[in-house]
Amino acid sequence: MRLRPRSIRSRDTLIAAVLAALVLGAIAAATDVAVRVAVGARLLEDTQRAGRQISAGVRDGTLTGSRLPDPSGGRILVQVVGPGGRIVAATPAAQGRPPISRLWPTRDERVRDLIECTHHGPGGRCMAVEVIRLTTAPDSPVVYAARPMPAVLVNGLLEMLLAGAVLLLSALVAWVTWWFVGRTLRPVEQIRAQLAEISASDLSRRVPEPAGEDEIAQLARTANQTLDRLERAVERQRQFASDASHELRTPIAGLRANLEDASMHPHDTDLAVTVRSALRDTDRLESIVTDLLLLARIGTGGTAAHETIDLAVLADTELRRRDPGLKVEARLTPGVEVSGVRMQLVRLLGNLLDNAERYAGGKVEVMVSATGSRARLTVTDDGPGIPAADRERVFERFTRLDTARSRGAGGAGLGLAIAREIAQAHRGSLSIEDSRKGARFVLLLPLDPSREDAPR
């Protein structure tokens, strides 16, 4: 059987109640002791005063007879007892009573103070007693002065009152803890309920975010950020499946048709032509699959290490690998450094240069500079250009434009989509700006914050 509460609310309430009972119980015990000590000291002080007054009067002879004066009004009982327990004199309230105490002080210790209880229970009685031996003579009488202690200290009523207070306060602490923890955890329950309703088919929903900067608000924001990443990852998977099924069908169908034709009519088929056609389709398949896999990986939180990269050096290195027959005008400002994944930025620049070379009339211009806190890289060609209405469409996957810049010029239609995904994964942007002739692609990336001397 499990005794541990299952919920945090119940567990915290139980712990608070137990701790409150322990602390309040210790306080109640200390209070009980303190009250008893304080009351006992005060009562002993009164009895000492009364007993010493009476003993002084009896010794000097000013008090004679069997009836003693009672200045306390009956609150303090005083008796003078001779040897053998015979009561010699007493105050009116103490007359007719047996001796207050059986304690008989010795000659060496003539004065004694004590709390004496006759018997316990509802009829019990405890008294603060002062015992004074008048002289050192063997037959010296003894003066007893006593004051009954309050009933609340004798019959256990004080302890019951303190125990009741401990239980009441512990219950109050438990109720306050239950209410406060429930109120604190209410947003957590809302977050849990919302997460339980979110399924793989609908990842657009988000958990409620409480106001403030406490742990629960941070938990809600982190949960929503995780849902954002999960939604993007699932969307990429769906896009990958859709793109693959859409784009791979054509080359696979062509490859299958060529192979079936060669298989069915082996004597009427030119084997070399068939093999070359199959290799072209295979190359196209490999290129499409490679690009699709790259698109699926970009921005999904991979472990690729970021490093500081000089865009001017990167662009210069990439331009040196290009066709020397193409006229390239490069204006590269050194020291424009960004933080990123080198291979991805190389792929981005390569795709932009491939696109520019494919449609350029004969000249490509590449510029690297810094604008404010951002690095700026532009690739401009002198080709037919892109209409303003199509400048966003060209970044979509497998886009076909009814212009001179169509996919008929070559390519799988994924290069610019990959370039924009890489730019966004590096907290940047890739867009198309107006140009006097041709198309101008503009890449903006944040400058590396660790380089304070970067050009502005």
C-alpha positions in Angstrom: 0.0 0.0 0.0 1.4 3.4 -1.0 1.3 6.0 1.8 3.1 8.7 -0.1 0.6 11.2 -1.7 0.6 11.1 -5.4 0.1 14.8 -6.1 2.5 17.7 -5.3 -0.4 19.6 -3.7 -1.2 16.8 -1.3 2.5 16.1 -0.6 3.3 19.8 0.1 0.2 20.1 2.3 1.1 17.1 4.3 4.7 18.3 4.8 3.5 21.8 5.8 1.1 20.3 8.3 3.7 18.0 9.8 6.3 20.8 10.1 3.7 23.2 11.5 2.7 20.6 14.1 6.3 20.0 15.1 7.2 23.7 15.3 4.0 24.7 17.0 4.2 21.7 19.4 7.7 22.8 20.4 6.5 26.3 21.0 3.5 25.0 23.0 5.8 22.9 25.2 8.1 25.8 25.8 5.1 28.0 26.6 3.7 25.4 29.0 7.1 25.3 30.8 7.5 29.0 30.8 3.9 29.6 32.2 4.5 27.1 34.9 7.8 28.5 35.9 6.6 32.1 35.9 3.4 31.3 37.8 5.2 29.1 40.3 7.9 31.8 40.9 5.2 34.5 41.5 3.3 32.2 43.8 6.5 31.3 45.7 7.4 34.9 46.0 4.0 35.7 47.6 4.2 32.8 50.0 7.8 33.7 51.0 6.7 37.2 51.8 3.7 36.0 53.9 5.7 33.2 55.6 8.6 35.4 56.6 6.3 38.1 58.0 4.5 35.5 60.2 7.8 33.8 61.2 9.3 37.2 62.1 6.3 38.1 64.2 6.2 34.8 66.0 10.0 35.0 66.8 9.9 38.5 68.3 6.7 37.8 70.2 4.4 40.3 68.4 2.2 37.5 67.2 0.7 35.4 69.9 -2.3 33.2 70.2 -3.7 30.6 67.9 -5.2 33.0 65.4 -2.8 34.7 63.0 -3.7 37.8 60.9 -4.3 37.2 57.2 -3.3 40.2 55.1 -3.9 38.2 51.8 -7.6 37.8 52.3 -7.5 34.0 52.4 -5.4 33.5 49.3 -2.4 32.4 51.3 -2.7 29.7 54.0 -0.3 30.1 57.0 0.2 27.6 59.8 2.6 27.4 62.8 3.2 23.7 63.6 5.0 22.4 66.6 6.8 19.2 67.1 4.7 16.1 66.6 2.5 17.9 64.0 0.4 19.9 66.4 -0.9 23.1 64.9 -0.1 26.0 67.3 -1.5 28.9 65.3 -3.1 29.5 61.8 -4.7 32.1 59.7 -8.5 31.9 59.5 -8.5 30.1 56.1 -6.0 27.5 57.4 -7.7 26.6 60.7 -9.2 23.2 61.0 -7.0 21.8 58.2 -4.3 19.2 58.6 -0.7 20.4 58.4 0.0 21.9 55.0 3.1 19.8 54.5 5.0 16.9 56.1 8.3 18.4 55.3 10.3 19.2 58.5 13.4 21.4 57.8 16.6 20.6 59.6 18.7 23.0 61.7 21.2 23.3 58.8 18.6 24.1 56.2 15.9 26.1 58.0 14.1 27.6 54.9 12.7 25.4 52.1 10.6 26.3 49.0 8.7 23.7 47.0 5.7 22.9 44.9 3.7 20.2 46.7 0.8 18.3 45.2 -1.5 16.2 47.3 -3.1 14.1 44.5 -3.7 14.5 40.8 -6.8 14.4 38.6 -9.9 16.5 38.7 -9.8 16.9 42.4 -6.1 17.3 42.6 -4.4 20.3 44.3 -0.9 21.7 44.1 0.4 24.5 46.2 3.5 26.7 46.3 4.9 26.2 49.9 7.3 28.1 51.9 8.7 26.2 55.0 10.6 28.2 57.7 12.0 26.7 60.9 11.9 29.4 63.5 15.0 28.4 65.5 17.7 25.8 65.7 16.3 24.4 68.9 15.2 20.8 68.8 11.6 21.7 69.7 11.4 24.7 67.4 8.1 25.2 65.6 7.8 25.5 61.8 5.9 28.0 59.8 4.2 26.8 56.7 2.9 29.3 54.1 1.1 28.0 51.0 -0.8 29.3 48.1 -2.9 27.0 45.9 -1.8 27.0 42.2 -4.4 27.9 39.5 -6.6 24.9 38.5 -5.5 25.4 34.9 -2.0 24.3 35.9 -3.2 21.4 37.9 -5.9 19.5 36.0 -4.1 19.6 32.6 -6.4 22.3 31.1 -3.4 24.4 30.0 -1.9 21.5 28.1 -5.3 20.7 26.5 -5.7 24.4 25.5 -2.2 24.4 24.0 -2.7 21.1 22.2 -6.0 22.4 20.8 -4.2 25.6 19.6 -1.5 23.5 17.9 -4.1 21.4 16.1 -6.1 24.4 15.0 -3.0 26.3 13.8 -1.7 23.2 12.0 -5.0 22.8 10.3 -5.0 26.4 9.3 -1.4 26.1 7.9 -2.5 22.9 6.0 -5.5 24.7 4.5 -3.5 27.8 3.5 -0.8 25.5 1.9 -3.5 23.5 0.1 -5.1 26.7 -1.3 -1.8 28.4 -2.1 -0.2 25.4 -3.8 -3.4 24.8 -5.8 -3.4 28.4 -6.9 0.3 28.2 -7.8 -0.1 24.9 -9.7 -3.3 25.9 -11.6 -1.3 27.2 -14.6 0.7 24.0 -14.6 -2.6 22.0 -14.8 -3.8 24.2 -17.6 -0.5 23.5 -19.4 -0.8 19.8 -18.8 -4.4 19.7 -20.1 -3.5 21.7 -23.2 -0.5 19.4 -23.9 -2.7 16.4 -23.5 -5.0 17.7 -26.2 -2.2 18.4 -28.7 -1.7 15.6 -31.2 0.6 15.0 -34.1 -2.2 15.9 -36.5 -2.5 19.4 -35.0 0.6 21.0 -33.6 -0.6 24.5 -34.1 -2.1 24.8 -30.6 0.0 26.4 -27.8 -0.2 26.2 -24.0 -1.3 29.4 -22.1 1.6 31.6 -20.9 1.0 33.2 -17.5 2.2 36.7 -17.0 5.5 37.3 -15.1 8.9 35.8 -15.1 8.5 33.0 -12.5 9.3 29.3 -13.1 5.9 28.5 -14.4 5.9 31.3 -16.9 9.3 30.2 -18.1 8.0 26.6 -18.3 5.1 27.7 -20.5 7.3 29.7 -22.8 9.8 26.8 -23.1 6.9 24.4 -23.8 5.7 26.7 -26.6 9.2 27.0 -28.0 9.5 23.3 -28.0 6.1 23.0 -29.8 7.3 25.5 -32.3 10.4 23.4 -33.1 8.3 20.2 -33.2 5.8 21.8 -35.5 8.6 23.0 -37.8 10.2 19.5 -37.8 7.0 17.7 -38.5 6.2 20.2 -41.2 9.6 19.6 -42.8 9.0 15.9 -42.7 5.6 16.3 -44.4 7.1 18.7 -46.9 9.9 16.2 -47.6 7.4 13.4 -48.1 5.3 15.6 -50.4 8.2 16.9 -52.4 9.8 13.5 -52.7 6.6 11.9 -53.9 5.9 14.8 -56.3 9.3 15.4 -57.8 10.8 11.9 -57.8 7.9 10.4 -59.7 9.0 11.9 -63.1 12.6 10.7 -63.3 11.7 7.4 -61.8 9.0 6.9 -64.4 11.4 7.9 -67.2 14.1 5.6 -65.9 11.6 2.7 -65.6 10.3 3.3 -69.1 13.7 3.2 -70.6 14.7 0.0 -68.8 11.4 -1.7 -69.7 11.8 -0.7 -73.3 15.3 -2.1 -73.3 14.1 -5.3 -71.6 11.2 -5.8 -74.0 13.0 -4.9 -77.2 16.7 -5.7 -76.5 17.5 -6.0 -80.3 15.9 -2.7 -81.2 17.4 -0.7 -78.4 20.7 1.3 -78.5 22.3 0.2 -75.3 24.7 3.1 -75.0 21.8 5.6 -75.5 19.7 3.8 -72.9 22.5 3.7 -70.4 23.3 7.4 -70.9 19.6 8.3 -70.4 19.4 6.1 -67.3 22.5 7.8 -65.9 21.0 11.2 -66.5 17.9 10.2 -64.7 19.9 8.7 -61.9 22.0 11.8 -61.6 18.8 13.9 -61.4 17.4 11.6 -58.7 20.6 11.8 -56.7 20.6 15.6 -56.9 16.9 15.9 -55.9 17.3 13.5 -53.0 20.5 15.3 -51.8 18.7 18.6 -51.9 15.6 17.3 -50.2 17.6 15.8 -47.4 19.5 19.0 -46.9 16.2 21.0 -46.7 14.9 18.5 -44.1 18.0 19.0 -42.0 18.4 22.8 -42.1 17.1 24.6 -39.1 16.1 21.4 -37.1 18.6 22.0 -34.3 21.4 19.9 -35.7 24.8 19.7 -33.9 26.8 21.4 -36.7 29.3 23.7 -34.9 29.2 27.4 -35.6 32.4 29.3 -36.3 33.5 32.8 -37.2 33.5 33.2 -41.0 34.8 36.2 -43.1 32.3 36.6 -45.9 34.8 38.3 -48.1 37.2 35.3 -47.8 34.4 32.9 -48.3 33.2 34.6 -51.5 36.7 35.0 -52.9 37.4 31.3 -52.4 34.1 30.3 -54.0 34.6 32.6 -57.0 38.1 31.1 -57.7 36.5 27.7 -58.3 34.1 29.1 -60.9 34.3 29.1 -64.7 37.0 31.5 -65.7 35.1 32.3 -68.8 32.4 34.2 -66.9 33.1 37.8 -66.2 32.7 38.4 -62.4 33.1 41.7 -60.8 33.8 41.3 -57.0 33.8 44.1 -54.5 34.6 42.4 -51.2 35.1 44.4 -48.0 37.4 42.4 -45.7 36.6 41.8 -42.0 32.9 41.3 -42.4 32.6 38.3 -40.1 29.5 36.3 -39.2 28.9 33.2 -37.0 27.6 30.2 -38.9 28.1 26.7 -40.3 30.8 27.0 -43.0 29.5 24.2 -45.3 26.0 25.6 -45.2 27.1 29.2 -46.1 29.3 27.7 -48.9 26.2 25.9 -50.2 24.1 29.1 -50.0 26.7 31.2 -51.9 27.2 28.4 -54.4 23.5 28.2 -55.1 23.3 32.0 -55.7 26.3 31.9 -58.0 24.9 28.9 -59.9 21.6 30.7 -60.3 23.4 33.9 -61.5 25.7 32.0 -64.0 22.7 30.1 -65.3 20.8 33.2 -66.3 23.5 35.9 -66.7 24.1 37.5 -70.1 27.8 37.5 -69.5 28.5 39.3 -66.2 28.0 38.6 -62.5 28.6 41.1 -59.7 29.3 40.0 -56.1 29.5 42.5 -53.2 30.3 42.0 -49.5 29.8 44.9 -47.1 28.5 45.7 -43.6 25.4 47.7 -42.9 24.8 48.6 -39.3 24.9 45.4 -37.3 24.4 43.2 -40.3 26.6 41.7 -43.0 25.3 42.2 -46.6 26.2 40.0 -49.5 24.7 40.6 -53.0 24.8 38.6 -56.1 23.6 40.4 -59.3 23.4 39.1 -62.8 22.6 40.8 -66.1 20.1 38.3 -67.2 16.3 38.7 -68.0 15.5 39.5 -64.3 12.5 38.4 -62.2 9.1 40.2 -62.2 8.2 41.7 -58.8 5.1 39.4 -58.6 7.3 36.3 -58.8 10.1 37.4 -56.4 8.8 35.3 -53.5 7.6 32.4 -55.7 11.2 31.7 -56.8 12.1 30.7 -53.2 9.3 28.0 -53.2 10.3 24.4 -53.9 10.1 23.2 -57.5 8.7 26.6 -58.7 8.3 27.0 -62.4 8.1 30.5 -63.8 6.6 31.2 -67.2 9.5 33.4 -68.0 13.0 33.1 -69.3 14.1 32.3 -65.8 12.3 28.9 -65.7 13.6 25.6 -64.6 14.0 24.6 -68.2 17.3 26.3 -68.1 18.5 23.5 -65.7 18.4 22.7 -62.1 16.0 20.9 -59.8 14.2 24.0 -58.6 15.5 23.6 -55.0 18.6 25.8 -55.0 17.0 29.1 -54.0 14.7 27.3 -51.5 17.8 25.8 -49.9 19.6 29.2 -49.9 16.7 30.9 -48.1 16.4 28.1 -45.5 20.1 28.4 -44.7 19.8 32.2 -44.4 16.8 31.8 -42.0 18.6 29.1 -40.0 21.4 31.7 -39.4 18.9 34.3 -38.2 19.2 36.2 -41.5 17.2 36.8 -44.6 17.4 36.3 -48.4 15.4 38.5 -50.7 15.4 40.0 -54.2 15.9 43.7 -54.7 15.4 46.0 -57.7 18.3 46.1 -60.2 18.8 48.1 -63.4 19.2 44.8 -65.3 18.9 41.2 -64.2 18.2 40.0 -60.7 19.9 41.0 -57.5 19.8 38.6 -54.6 20.5 40.1 -51.2 21.7 38.1 -48.2 21.6 39.8 -44.7 23.2 38.1 -41.7 23.9 39.3 -38.2 27.5 40.3 -37.6 29.5 38.1 -35.2 28.8 39.8 -31.8 32.2 38.7 -30.5 33.9 40.9 -33.1 33.6 44.5 -31.7 36.0 45.8 -34.4 33.8 44.6 -37.3 33.2 47.3 -40.0 30.0 49.3 -39.9 
